[in-house]
């Protein structure tokens, strides 16, 4: 029997094999650090008299707490400022490079790793953040960890890990017009549920995945955790190698690296513990209507009612979600009016996402009274977009053009929804209060978010132009 | 961390599925750089909701929480188990847990117990119908004694159980294998990007 991509990467990093007596000890090639989940880990090191074993395999950035306007004023929220200062202090004390507020390389941790070339095929990558699965798009084994594990990796450059199970999600058929990476992953989560991949490392496969750019693959892998997966991976191929080549941290002997990376994809006869198929041609653009990413429907559909579900637990969850979202159930998705649009996050804050949204926005204006903001995933993405003139497209249409950070994806900085406000958001979580207490979030792709900003309601990006003309 | 062996206590119910870590500890409390003191912010945004029962006097002092499936989903924030532990919980029982949350619990000396759906429903039912009712969780025997007196075994990996029973420091355990880590780095470590070239 052949070997899966996951198992190949795992085997290359086993310091001590696992067995009935205990977990394996896995070597970690790259440890990404941000301000929110690291301060207590550094304190733990100091308390125990330990140090950082491999600062040369560790990289820190401030992202969750940073303001996205008026950076020259620094961070006005005192607790946020203290947390970012603690990150800078800790990084300096232990010799770890850190990108803070004033760095042109600052950005969301899962955006800067790939764009600087630090994320490469076959690596093990961890970070105290659940969306670390993003880096799996390169054929790396990348997963989120808690602060105790952050401390563990700082001290030992390893993690004890029980062997996860494997699952393959195959996207069959070609992408229909107007359906993009975000719709693939939302559709898959809708199909399997938010715990559907619990305990598994997922490999995404099929022609629709092969046809995606690296940005698209990152969007898919990013939301693996929203389906409960431990990690998500895509087999590296020429698309991957072309993306990595020439980036700052790319291997010096690139040809030799590519030779190694070509061995990584799952063997044709590799077996997975579970298989799932997604029928791509039947997918329409996806929108969430509830308070988990699994509560999702095609834009052409309607909000469900509790009675449509058999399981009493599901019925109760749907009832509560509708109440929180201010929906009755049965509404056409396109009839849901919104007052805020957020374009950004580690899911959809890359240059390709901004291009796709700008394409929709060009020649239109944001609906009167609606607040729309673009928060690039990194300062490098911001600079690239400005070079292409995208900032002008957004600004002229009425979008706010911000600096890089996590921003309204989780609202740890001042960018939040007010109670009752409703957003179309390109982020990854529509949990209660995620974007601000009482805020209501509908997750969509960048193009869908842009179209919603123009019409003022959720709308099918494939037909919104005609709808506008007819209005 | 503190060892866990046998916990006998009132059981407090959280009768909801897919409780995410954003609810357990909302983002505005993640700015603190201390490890303690999160308990008072536990479920902060749910405190005024009718379904939120944990503040009722009948459940005061409960060390066992029982909840619906997929408990602790979402963000990897360890602040969630910190808040539960600081509030007084040593054990969380549910039909399933999100992977990262479950791992985070075991790293700080809190015990996640997975039981079949029907048994969890029975515990939630008892806790709702007879507020203040107690039960026992025996980690050494991997057994839960339900409020109705039935004993149910649960599965937990041997290594995790031993670590929780003894309160062992996980980093200390790994450092016992420092020679193996040295050997890996000397002979098998893969070429990779060097971050310190940025300094």
Contacts between the chains, C-beta under 8 A, distances in Angstrom:
chain1	res1	chain2	res2	distance
A	12	B	188	7.9
A	12	B	190	6.4
A	13	B	190	7.9
A	15	B	177	7.3
A	15	B	180	5.4
A	15	B	181	5.7
A	15	B	184	4.5
A	16	B	177	5.8
A	16	B	180	5.2
A	20	B	158	7.5
A	21	B	158	7.0
A	21	B	159	6.8
A	22	B	157	7.8
A	22	B	158	7.3
A	22	B	159	3.7
A	23	B	157	7.6
A	23	B	159	6.1
A	25	B	174	6.3
A	25	B	177	6.2
A	25	B	180	7.1
A	25	B	181	7.6
A	27	B	181	7.6
A	27	B	184	5.7
A	27	B	185	8.0
A	27	B	189	7.0
A	29	B	190	6.5
A	29	B	192	4.7
A	30	B	192	6.7
A	30	B	193	7.0
A	30	B	195	7.7
A	36	B	30	5.2
A	36	B	31	7.6
A	36	B	77	7.5
A	37	B	76	7.0
A	37	B	77	6.7
A	37	B	78	7.0
A	39	B	33	3.8
A	40	B	33	6.9
A	40	B	34	7.3
A	40	B	35	4.5
A	40	B	78	7.8
A	43	B	33	7.8
A	43	B	35	7.1
A	44	B	35	8.0
A	48	B	169	8.0
A	48	B	171	7.3
A	50	B	171	7.3
A	55	B	195	7.4
A	55	B	196	5.9
A	56	B	194	4.9
A	56	B	195	5.8
A	56	B	196	4.2
A	57	B	192	6.9
A	57	B	194	7.6
A	57	B	195	6.4
A	58	B	195	6.0
A	59	B	195	4.3
A	59	B	198	7.6
A	64	B	30	7.7
A	65	B	31	6.7
A	77	B	31	7.6
A	79	B	31	3.8
A	79	B	32	6.8
A	80	B	31	5.6
A	82	B	31	7.7
A	82	B	33	6.6
A	83	B	31	5.3
A	83	B	32	8.0
A	83	B	33	5.7
A	86	B	33	5.2
A	95	B	196	6.9
A	95	B	199	7.2
A	96	B	195	7.4
A	96	B	196	8.0
A	97	B	195	5.3
A	97	B	196	6.2
A	97	B	198	4.0
A	97	B	199	5.3
A	117	B	193	6.6
A	118	B	193	4.7
A	118	B	195	6.9
A	120	B	192	6.9
A	120	B	193	6.7
A	122	B	190	7.1
A	123	B	190	7.5
A	123	B	192	6.1
A	128	B	76	6.1
A	128	B	78	7.9
A	129	B	75	7.9
A	129	B	76	5.9
A	130	B	74	6.7
A	130	B	75	5.4
A	130	B	76	4.2
A	130	B	100	6.1
A	143	B	100	8.0
A	144	B	76	4.1
A	144	B	100	5.6
A	145	B	76	6.3
A	145	B	100	6.9
A	145	B	103	7.7
A	146	B	76	5.5
A	146	B	77	7.5
A	146	B	78	3.7
A	146	B	81	7.7
A	146	B	100	6.3
A	146	B	103	6.6
A	146	B	104	3.7
A	146	B	107	6.5
A	147	B	78	4.1
A	147	B	104	7.9
A	148	B	78	6.2
A	148	B	104	6.7
A	148	B	107	3.6
A	148	B	108	6.3
A	148	B	170	7.1
A	149	B	103	7.1
A	149	B	104	7.8
A	149	B	107	6.6
A	151	B	171	6.6
A	152	B	170	6.2
A	152	B	171	5.2
A	152	B	174	6.7
A	155	B	171	5.1
A	155	B	174	7.9
A	155	B	175	7.3
A	156	B	171	6.5
A	156	B	174	4.9
A	156	B	175	6.4
A	156	B	178	8.0
A	156	B	181	6.4
A	157	B	181	7.0
A	157	B	185	7.9
A	158	B	174	6.1
A	158	B	181	6.0
A	160	B	159	7.8
A	160	B	170	6.8
A	160	B	173	7.7
A	160	B	174	6.3
A	162	B	157	6.4
A	164	B	99	8.0
A	194	B	18	5.9
A	194	B	70	6.4
A	194	B	73	6.2
A	195	B	18	7.5
A	195	B	69	6.7
A	195	B	70	4.2
A	195	B	73	7.0
A	195	B	96	6.1
A	195	B	98	7.4
A	198	B	70	7.3
A	198	B	96	6.4
A	198	B	98	7.1
A	198	B	99	6.3
A	199	B	99	6.3
A	225	B	74	7.6
A	225	B	100	7.8
A	228	B	70	7.0
A	228	B	73	6.8
A	228	B	98	6.5
A	228	B	99	7.3
A	230	B	99	5.3
A	249	B	193	3.8
A	249	B	194	7.7
A	249	B	195	7.9
A	249	B	197	7.8
A	250	B	193	8.0
A	251	B	191	6.8
A	251	B	193	7.9
A	257	B	191	7.6
A	292	B	18	5.5
A	292	B	20	7.7
A	292	B	73	7.9
A	313	B	17	5.1
A	313	B	68	6.5
A	313	B	69	7.2
A	316	B	16	7.9
A	316	B	17	7.9
A	317	B	16	7.5
A	317	B	17	5.5
A	317	B	18	6.7
A	320	B	16	7.6
A	410	B	22	7.8
A	410	B	27	5.3
A	410	B	75	7.8
A	411	B	27	6.1
A	412	B	27	5.0
A	412	B	28	7.5
A	412	B	30	6.6
A	412	B	31	7.0
A	429	B	20	7.7
A	429	B	22	7.2
A	429	B	74	6.3
A	429	B	75	7.9
A	431	B	20	4.9
A	431	B	22	4.6
A	431	B	23	7.1
A	431	B	74	6.2
A	432	B	22	7.2
A	432	B	23	6.4
A	432	B	45	7.1
A	433	B	22	6.4
A	433	B	23	7.5
A	433	B	26	6.1
A	433	B	45	5.1
A	434	B	22	5.5
A	434	B	27	8.0
A	437	B	26	7.4
A	437	B	45	5.6
